[in-house]
Amino acid sequence: MQTLPHGFKKLLTLLPAILTTLMVLLEAIPMHIPGIGLIITTFTLINIYYWCIFYPGTLPYLFLFCLGVLHDTLVGTPLGFSSFIYIVFAFWLSRKRRTLRTAAFSAIWLGFIIYSGGIFLLEWLIISVYSGKLLPLKELTVLWCLSGISYPVIHLLLTRIHHPRT
């Protein structure tokens, strides 16, 4: 078995942060494709879920805080909102990691659907309180469904990127 060069090993340790940052940047790019913004929004949460479950510690809370500030600055949400959501999600996952990590893929997928649903409801509640009115749940439901549909593809992609075939 070949050993990896030192530089490549270092890149692999930074890969979760690089890919998650890339998702935040991709989310901020205005694209003129109807509905694409909703799908891309879920990619950051999928990245956080994947790395927190399978490679704990690769996305430290300080990094997630800075990533959230970057996201809020780029898309115009209240400063600290995304940081709070990312950290709560990662903290929540840290409590469930051992169970999910060894589960079958269908359970991991279902776990994402359940936990992302909780995060989307938390976002909806915070934004509703912030705006002073209950916002409609239609967009939240669509976003939640799209995230569930998108999860297997992004999971496979992240696995292939992190474990390339030799």
Summary of the structure (lengths in Angstrom):
residues: 166
radius of gyration: 16.2
end to end distance: 10.0
largest distance: 59.8
contacts: 457
relative contact order: 0.13
helix: 78%
strand: 0%
